[in-house]
């Protein structure tokens, strides 16, 4: 009876140790996953900042081209008026 009780106690301790190890491994894996996601998020934020900068630069170029196009159109209009 005493041996069976010791065996049962040992089994319980082993199961508790296995449970603790499984929890620790799960926490470690979750930490690694979160760390990877943090890195990915940082890279995406940096890329977004770069794309926004490019967008602003292109918007400025478009605006200049539109102004130049309007000035050219206006100049052509004035040129045509002077011919008539």
N, C-alpha and C positions, 0 to 999 in steps of 0.2 A: 504493500500500500504506500509506503514511504517513497519507494522508487518511482511509482506511478505519479505521485504528487510532484516529485522533483522533475520528472520528465515533462509533465504538464506545465510546470512553472518555467522550465527551460524553453519549451515550445512557445509559450506566451512571450517570453523575453525576445526570442528570435524573431517572432512575428512583429513585435513592436520595433525592433531594430530594422527589419526590412521595410516597415512602413515609414520610419523616419528617413531611411536612405532614399526611398522612392519619392518622398516629399521633397527632400533636398535636391534630388536630380531634376524633379519637375520645376522647382524654383530656379535652378541654374539654367535650365533650358529656356524658361520664360524670360529670365534676365538677358540671356544672349539674344533672344528674339527681339526683345524691346530695344536692346542696344543697336541691333541691326536696323530696326525701324527708325530709331533716332537718327542714325547716320543717313539713311535714305531720305528722311524728311529734311535734314539739313542740306543735302545735295539738291533736293527739289526746290527748296527755298532759294538757294543760290542761283539755280537755273532760272527760276521765276524772276528774280531781280534782274538778271542779265537780259531776259526776254523783254521785260518791261522797259529797260533802258534802250534796247534795240527798237522797240515799238515807238518810244518817244522820239528817237532820232529819225526814224522813218516818217513819222507824222510831221516833224519839222520840215523834212525834205519835201514831202507832198505839199505842205502849205506854201513853201517857197515856189515850187513848180506851178501851183495853181495861181499864185500872185503873178508869176512871170507870164503865164499863159493869158491871164486877164489883161496884163499890161500890153502884151503883144497884140491881143485882139483889139484892145482899145486903141492902140497905135495904128493898127491896120484900118480901123473905123475912121480915125481922124485923117489918115492918108487918103482914103476913098472920098471923104468929104472935100478935101482940098483939090481933088481931081475934077470934081463936078462943078 
